[in-house]
Amino acid sequence: MGHYSIEDRVFLVESYYSSGENITSCLRKWSSTFKNRSKPDRHTVKNLIERFERTGNVGDEIGARKIKPERQ
């Protein structure tokens, strides 16, 4: 999911929920909005939605894992 901007990811999440949680409809909205860009794979959208539902975030989880807690 790394090559999609945060704005792209937000578009996908919003499209998914506004289309009745239907990935096919979400990808159709993507194709009609971004005519010159290839659409993401269904698996990519599914993973994005699962991450969003689990964390409330559309950003990469890799950065979150790199942060170490401060020592006292």
RASULCOR-V660848 format. One record per run of one state. SS is the DSSP state (2 for helix, 1 for strand, 0 for the rest). FROM is the first residue (numbers start at 1). LEN is the number of residues. Records with the same first field share a line. If there is no record, write none. Layout:
# RASULCOR-V660848
SS: FROM-LEN ; FROM-LEN
This chain:
# RASULCOR-V660848
0: 1-5 ; 19-4 ; 34-8 ; 56-6 ; 67-6
2: 6-13 ; 23-11 ; 42-14 ; 62-5
